[in-house]
Amino acid sequence: MTTCVLAVHAATTGVTAAAVDTTGAVRARGHRELAQHRPAPGQVEHAPEEIWQAVLGAVREVLDRVEAGELASVAITNQRDTVLLWDRETLGSPRRAVAGQDRRTGEVCERLRAAGHEARVAELTGRGLGPGAPGPILAWLAEHEPRTWALVEEGRYAVGTLDSYLVARMTRGLEHVTDVSNASRTLLHDLGGGDWSAELCGVFGVPLDALPEVVPSRGEVARTDPRVFLGLALPVAGLVADRSATHLGLAGLGAGDASWDDTASSLLVTTGRRLVHSAGALTTAGWRSPDGTDTFALEVTTDADRSSESWPGLRDAAPDLVSLRVEHDADDQLCQDLGGQLGLDVHRASAPDAALRGAALLARTPCPGLNFALTRPASPADPARTSR
């Protein structure tokens, strides 16, 4: 009986796979660590083949605990900013993936800033020039690795984020796709237009044809090839960046719903179909529905003490903001800090694994609503509860 979604989370330091059932419970789990390679100061890379083998290893652990016939679909969630190149035919990569923590592109960003591009980039993408974004990374690769980049321009090498790469590997190269939550982080995607921007690609020198098709975050967009994916022939029915997946797993679907990711020191608040801008906050796309409608969000990253000068402006930009959802294991001090800073009630998740559960939620067809994404409010006796 097909009752579970196979959710795969490719994060910065490891890959986790899980069979998530219809109640949101994790029936089985597998995990593999990922090595980080640091070829020079400020540079952070991953070996693409190691990423793929980590996925296979984690999924094998899941299959040791559940039958393949219990899996109905695949959902992929991933670290948002890692960018890769791979051969469209062989799927081999000519170089290591560049991670979002990489800072080699400071000079590229400064040069583009001096040329007057930052305001237009921010207008179209919701964020300014930054060294960890794929656009500047690809511009750096074109400048410093011209022989490799020539094959991107010739169409032999594809370009994409982790979700795109994993779909290519799972489908034996048949599909080259991404979702809007990943595309919107690249500085190559026009939030208002909903697709890659020829203007932005020109700024960073990236050929449009090298980029994946932007597809809905929910609904079948590909099918795995059993010859390369452990005998599994499953629809890939959920694609979403891990920050959005965590948000969904914490029931962040409605306008004004906010969630906190302590690993990223990031607060995300859904703004619905409104493309909202706020000083100090990044405007981003959370996910795309099968009908092509994008749901947008504002994101604020904070200092170590969880304080931010952006809080007042965020409340003005998102007037529907009424509560904050946090992970299952969030400590009381975290809840008090955030609740006090924002003047909000804080709700803990009713179960762990928000990113896996959020990705699995998208992969169900039809989407079952919020039956396993709901959070529980802290009890009145819980010192983590903070009143407005």
C-alpha positions as CSV (number, residue, x, y, z in Angstrom):
1,M,0.0,0.0,0.0
2,T,1.5,3.4,-1.0
3,T,1.1,5.5,2.1
4,C,4.4,7.3,2.4
5,V,6.4,10.1,0.7
6,L,10.1,9.6,0.4
7,A,11.4,13.0,1.5
8,V,15.1,13.8,0.8
9,H,16.8,16.7,2.4
10,A,20.2,17.7,1.0
11,A,21.6,20.1,3.6
12,T,24.9,21.8,4.1
13,T,26.6,19.0,6.1
14,G,24.6,15.9,5.2
15,V,21.7,14.3,3.4
16,T,18.7,12.9,5.3
17,A,16.0,10.7,3.7
18,A,12.8,9.7,5.4
19,A,9.5,7.9,4.7
20,V,6.8,10.3,5.9
21,D,3.3,8.8,6.3
22,T,-0.1,10.5,6.0
23,T,-0.1,11.7,9.6
24,G,3.3,13.3,9.2
25,A,5.1,10.7,11.2
26,V,8.6,9.7,10.1
27,R,8.3,5.9,9.6
28,A,12.0,5.4,8.7
29,R,15.0,7.6,8.4
30,G,18.5,7.4,6.8
31,H,21.4,9.9,7.0
32,R,24.8,10.4,5.4
33,E,27.3,13.1,6.3
34,L,28.8,15.3,3.6
35,A,32.4,16.5,3.5
36,Q,33.1,20.2,3.0
37,H,36.1,21.0,0.9
38,R,37.9,24.3,1.4
39,P,40.4,24.7,-1.4
40,A,41.3,28.3,-0.3
41,P,40.3,30.8,2.4
42,G,36.7,31.7,2.1
43,Q,35.9,28.9,-0.3
44,V,33.5,26.1,0.5
45,E,32.7,23.3,-1.9
46,H,31.1,19.9,-2.1
47,A,31.9,17.0,-4.5
48,P,28.7,16.4,-6.6
49,E,29.3,12.6,-6.7
50,E,29.6,12.5,-3.0
51,I,26.2,14.3,-2.7
52,W,24.6,11.8,-5.0
53,Q,26.1,8.8,-3.2
54,A,25.0,10.3,0.1
55,V,21.4,10.5,-1.2
56,L,21.6,6.8,-2.3
57,G,23.0,5.8,1.0
58,A,20.4,7.6,3.0
59,V,17.6,6.2,0.8
60,R,19.0,2.7,1.2
61,E,18.6,3.0,5.0
62,V,15.0,4.0,4.5
63,L,14.4,1.0,2.3
64,D,15.9,-1.3,5.0
65,R,12.9,-0.3,7.2
66,V,10.0,0.2,4.8
67,E,8.9,-1.7,1.6
68,A,9.4,0.1,-1.7
69,G,5.7,-0.5,-2.4
70,E,4.8,1.8,0.5
71,L,6.4,4.8,-1.2
72,A,4.0,6.9,-3.3
73,S,6.2,9.8,-4.4
74,V,9.5,11.7,-3.8
75,A,9.9,15.1,-2.4
76,I,13.2,17.0,-2.5
77,T,14.3,19.8,-0.2
78,N,17.7,21.4,-0.2
79,Q,20.1,24.0,0.9
80,R,19.2,27.0,-1.3
81,D,22.3,28.6,-2.6
82,T,24.7,25.7,-3.6
83,V,25.2,25.8,-7.3
84,L,26.5,23.0,-9.6
85,L,27.6,22.3,-13.2
86,W,27.1,18.8,-14.8
87,D,27.3,17.2,-18.2
88,R,23.9,16.7,-19.7
89,E,24.8,13.4,-21.2
90,T,27.1,11.7,-18.6
91,L,25.8,13.6,-15.5
92,G,29.4,13.9,-14.4
93,S,30.5,17.3,-13.0
94,P,33.6,19.1,-14.2
95,R,34.2,20.7,-10.8
96,R,33.0,20.7,-7.3
97,A,29.7,22.4,-6.3
98,V,30.1,25.9,-4.7
99,A,28.2,26.1,-1.4
100,G,26.2,29.1,-0.3
101,Q,28.7,29.7,2.6
102,D,31.4,30.4,0.0
103,R,32.7,34.0,-0.1
104,R,35.0,34.0,-3.1
105,T,32.8,36.4,-5.1
106,G,33.3,39.6,-3.0
107,E,35.3,41.2,-5.8
108,V,32.7,40.3,-8.4
109,C,29.9,41.8,-6.3
110,E,31.9,45.0,-5.7
111,R,32.6,45.4,-9.4
112,L,28.9,45.0,-10.2
113,R,28.0,47.4,-7.4
114,A,30.4,50.0,-8.7
115,A,28.9,49.6,-12.2
116,G,25.5,50.5,-10.8
117,H,23.7,47.2,-11.0
118,E,22.7,46.6,-7.4
119,A,19.6,48.7,-7.3
120,R,18.2,47.0,-10.4
121,V,19.2,43.5,-9.1
122,A,17.4,44.2,-5.8
123,E,14.3,45.6,-7.6
124,L,13.9,42.4,-9.6
125,T,15.0,39.8,-7.1
126,G,14.1,41.1,-3.7
127,R,17.7,41.0,-2.5
128,G,21.0,42.8,-3.1
129,L,24.3,41.6,-4.4
130,G,25.8,39.1,-2.0
131,P,28.7,36.7,-2.3
132,G,26.8,33.5,-1.5
133,A,24.3,33.8,-4.3
134,P,24.6,31.6,-7.4
135,G,24.6,34.5,-9.9
136,P,27.9,36.0,-8.6
137,I,29.3,32.5,-8.2
138,L,28.6,31.7,-11.8
139,A,30.1,35.0,-12.9
140,W,33.3,34.1,-10.9
141,L,33.5,30.7,-12.6
142,A,33.1,32.3,-16.1
143,E,36.0,34.6,-15.3
144,H,38.4,32.1,-13.5
145,E,37.6,28.8,-15.3
146,P,37.0,29.8,-18.9
147,R,37.5,26.4,-20.4
148,T,34.8,24.9,-18.2
149,W,32.5,27.9,-18.8
150,A,32.9,27.6,-22.6
151,L,31.1,24.2,-22.3
152,V,28.3,25.9,-20.4
153,E,27.9,28.4,-23.2
154,E,28.0,25.6,-25.8
155,G,25.2,23.8,-24.0
156,R,27.1,20.7,-22.9
157,Y,27.0,21.6,-19.2
158,A,23.8,22.3,-17.3
159,V,23.7,24.8,-14.4
160,G,21.5,24.4,-11.4
161,T,20.9,24.3,-7.6
162,L,20.9,21.1,-5.6
163,D,17.3,20.2,-6.4
164,S,18.0,20.5,-10.1
165,Y,21.0,18.2,-9.8
166,L,19.3,15.6,-7.8
167,V,16.3,15.5,-10.2
168,A,18.8,15.1,-13.1
169,R,20.5,12.2,-11.3
170,M,17.2,10.5,-10.3
171,T,15.8,10.7,-13.9
172,R,19.0,9.7,-15.6
173,G,19.4,13.2,-17.1
174,L,15.9,13.4,-18.6
175,E,14.7,16.4,-16.6
176,H,16.3,19.8,-15.9
177,V,13.9,21.6,-13.5
178,T,13.9,23.7,-10.3
179,D,11.2,25.3,-8.2
180,V,10.6,29.0,-7.5
181,S,11.9,29.0,-3.9
182,N,15.3,27.9,-5.2
183,A,15.3,30.0,-8.4
184,S,14.4,33.1,-6.4
185,R,17.7,32.8,-4.5
186,T,20.0,32.9,-7.5
187,L,19.8,36.6,-8.4
188,L,18.9,35.5,-11.9
189,H,15.1,35.2,-11.3
190,D,12.6,38.0,-11.7
191,L,10.1,37.7,-8.8
192,G,7.4,39.7,-10.4
193,G,7.8,38.0,-13.8
194,G,8.0,34.6,-12.3
195,D,10.8,33.3,-14.5
196,W,14.5,33.7,-15.3
197,S,15.4,37.2,-16.3
198,A,17.3,37.8,-19.5
199,E,18.4,41.1,-18.1
200,L,19.8,39.6,-14.9
201,C,21.4,36.7,-16.9
202,G,23.1,39.4,-19.0
203,V,24.4,41.2,-15.8
204,F,26.1,37.9,-14.6
205,G,26.9,36.5,-18.0
206,V,24.9,33.3,-17.6
207,P,23.3,31.8,-20.7
208,L,19.5,31.3,-20.2
209,D,19.6,28.0,-21.9
210,A,21.8,26.5,-19.2
211,L,19.3,27.1,-16.5
212,P,16.5,24.7,-15.5
213,E,12.8,25.1,-16.2
214,V,11.0,26.7,-13.2
215,V,8.2,24.3,-12.4
216,P,5.5,24.2,-9.6
217,S,6.7,23.2,-6.2
218,R,3.8,20.8,-5.8
219,G,2.6,18.1,-8.3
220,E,4.5,15.6,-10.5
221,V,7.3,17.3,-12.4
222,A,9.4,14.2,-13.1
223,R,9.6,10.4,-12.6
224,T,12.6,8.6,-11.2
225,D,14.4,6.0,-13.3
226,P,14.6,2.7,-11.4
227,R,17.9,1.9,-13.2
228,V,19.7,4.6,-11.3
229,F,17.5,5.2,-8.3
230,L,17.6,1.9,-6.4
231,G,14.8,0.3,-8.4
232,L,12.4,3.1,-7.5
233,A,10.1,4.4,-10.2
234,L,8.3,7.2,-8.4
235,P,6.9,10.6,-9.3
236,V,8.9,13.6,-8.1
237,A,6.0,15.5,-6.7
238,G,7.6,18.1,-4.3
239,L,10.4,20.5,-4.9
240,V,11.2,23.2,-2.4
241,A,14.1,24.9,-0.7
242,D,14.7,23.8,2.9
243,R,13.8,27.2,4.5
244,S,10.4,27.1,2.7
245,A,10.0,23.4,3.6
246,T,10.6,24.2,7.3
247,H,8.1,27.0,7.0
248,L,5.5,24.6,5.5
249,G,6.2,22.0,8.1
250,L,5.4,24.5,10.8
251,A,2.1,25.4,9.1
252,G,3.2,28.6,7.5
253,L,0.8,28.5,4.6
254,G,-1.4,31.6,5.3
255,A,-0.6,35.3,5.0
256,G,0.9,36.5,8.3
257,D,2.2,33.0,9.3
258,A,5.7,33.3,10.6
259,S,8.3,30.7,11.4
260,W,11.8,30.7,12.9
261,D,14.7,28.6,11.7
262,D,17.4,28.6,14.5
263,T,20.1,27.0,12.3
264,A,19.9,29.9,9.8
265,S,18.9,32.5,12.4
266,S,16.1,33.3,10.0
267,L,12.5,34.5,10.4
268,L,10.2,33.9,7.4
269,V,6.7,35.4,7.2
270,T,4.2,34.5,4.4
271,T,2.8,37.5,2.5
272,G,0.5,35.4,0.3
273,R,0.2,36.5,-3.3
274,R,1.5,40.0,-2.5
275,L,5.0,40.9,-3.5
276,V,6.0,42.9,-0.4
277,H,9.2,44.9,0.2
278,S,10.4,45.9,3.7
279,A,13.6,47.6,4.7
280,G,16.1,45.1,6.1
281,A,14.1,42.1,4.9
282,L,14.6,39.9,1.8
283,T,11.6,39.4,-0.4
284,T,11.5,35.9,-1.7
285,A,9.2,33.3,-3.2
286,G,8.1,30.5,-0.8
287,W,6.6,28.1,-3.3
288,R,4.5,27.8,-6.5
289,S,1.2,26.1,-6.8
290,P,0.3,23.8,-9.8
291,D,-1.7,26.6,-11.4
292,G,1.5,28.7,-11.5
293,T,0.6,31.0,-8.6
294,D,3.5,32.0,-6.5
295,T,3.3,32.5,-2.7
296,F,5.7,35.1,-1.5
297,A,7.4,35.8,1.8
298,L,9.7,38.2,3.7
299,E,12.8,36.8,5.4
300,V,14.9,38.5,8.1
301,T,18.2,37.1,9.4
302,T,19.2,38.2,12.8
303,D,22.2,38.7,15.1
304,A,23.3,36.1,17.6
305,D,21.0,37.6,20.2
306,R,18.0,37.3,17.8
307,S,17.6,41.1,17.6
308,S,17.1,42.9,14.4
309,E,16.6,46.5,13.4
310,S,14.1,45.1,10.8
311,W,11.4,44.0,13.3
312,P,9.4,47.3,13.3
313,G,9.4,47.5,9.5
314,L,8.5,43.8,9.2
315,R,5.4,44.4,11.4
316,D,4.3,47.3,9.1
317,A,4.9,45.3,5.9
318,A,3.1,42.2,7.2
319,P,0.2,43.5,9.3
320,D,-1.4,40.1,9.4
321,L,1.5,38.8,11.5
322,V,-0.1,37.4,14.6
323,S,2.0,34.4,15.8
324,L,5.3,32.7,15.4
325,R,6.0,29.0,15.0
326,V,9.2,27.3,16.0
327,E,10.7,23.9,15.8
328,H,9.7,21.1,18.2
329,D,12.9,21.3,20.2
330,A,13.1,25.1,20.5
331,D,14.2,26.1,24.0
332,D,12.4,28.4,26.3
333,Q,14.9,31.2,26.0
334,L,14.6,31.3,22.2
335,C,10.9,31.6,22.5
336,Q,11.1,34.3,25.1
337,D,13.7,36.3,23.0
338,L,11.7,36.1,19.8
339,G,8.3,36.6,21.4
340,G,9.6,39.6,23.3
341,Q,11.3,41.1,20.3
342,L,8.2,40.8,18.1
343,G,5.4,41.0,20.6
344,L,4.0,37.6,19.5
345,D,2.7,34.4,20.9
346,V,5.1,31.6,20.2
347,H,3.9,28.1,19.1
348,R,6.1,25.0,19.1
349,A,5.7,22.3,16.5
350,S,3.9,19.2,17.6
351,A,6.5,17.0,16.1
352,P,10.2,17.2,14.9
353,D,11.5,17.1,11.3
354,A,9.7,20.2,10.0
355,A,11.7,20.4,6.8
356,L,11.0,16.8,5.9
357,R,7.4,17.0,6.8
358,G,7.0,20.3,4.8
359,A,8.5,18.8,1.7
360,A,6.3,15.7,2.1
361,L,3.2,17.8,2.4
362,L,3.9,19.3,-1.0
363,A,4.3,15.8,-2.6
364,R,0.9,14.6,-1.7
365,T,-1.6,14.8,-4.5
366,P,-4.1,16.2,-3.8
367,C,-2.5,18.3,-1.1
368,P,-4.2,17.1,2.1
369,G,-4.3,20.5,3.9
370,L,-2.6,20.9,7.2
371,N,-3.5,17.7,8.9
372,F,0.1,17.0,9.9
373,A,1.6,20.4,9.7
374,L,-0.3,22.0,12.6
375,T,1.6,23.4,15.6
376,R,0.6,23.4,19.2
377,P,0.6,26.6,21.2
378,A,2.8,26.6,24.3
379,S,0.7,25.9,27.4
380,P,-0.1,28.8,29.7
381,A,2.2,27.3,32.3
382,D,5.0,27.1,29.8
383,P,7.5,29.9,30.3
384,A,8.1,30.0,26.6
385,R,4.7,31.5,26.0
386,T,4.9,35.3,25.4
387,S,1.8,37.4,25.1
388,R,1.3,40.4,22.8
